[in-house]
Amino acid sequence: MKERLIIFAIGFMFSCLGIMFFLHFRSVRSGDASLIKRMINAAGEIGIVEQWLEADTLIVKLPKETITVRLNAVDTPGLDSPGGQEGLTFVQSLVGENPVRVLEFRRNTDGEIVGEVYTGENLSLNEELMKVGWAWFYEPDSQKNPYYRELNDSAIREQRGLWLSANPSPPWVTAPRNTAP
């Protein structure tokens, strides 16, 4: 009896996994966000943006703390640099006065969250900044992220955002980011 129960439980687990992957790949082929991506995107903490420091750095009031959040894998120009104010205006228009969801990947040596921030419409600020070209792909944060690398390359090819100017200089050349774990 015990062996039958174990065999049933294992079979049930594999069936559930099979159904999940079927739904995932069906969604991907139809152009919708995949089931796995939707499940991951449902994680995180809801908070209110208290202050924008730059397009990729914000102070968020979360349920247990108010903390600085740096967007993972992207780097935007400072507010006094070309494109800095445009990038900030872009993300502020995406968020508006609405709450955001912060998905923490890690904390840097200053105790700041390095992660991904989502709007109420489930748009990733990290991804949206890369799509429109107001951010560079910051490899030290996410060396094995071909998706962000492709978004960055696409913005360069199509001369969007920062690449409207002749030769934009990445901020980490003059002021390194503290994103170390």
Secondary structure, DSSP 8 states (H G I E B T S, - for coil): -HHHHHHHHHHHHHHHHHHHHHHHHHHHHHTS--HHHHHHHT-SEEEEEEEEEETTEEEEE-SS-EEEEEETTEE---TTSTTHHHHHHHHHHHHTTS-EEEEEEEE-TTS-EEEEEE-TT--BHHHHHHHHTSSEE-GGG-TT-HHHHHHHHHHHHTT-GGGGSS----GGGTS------
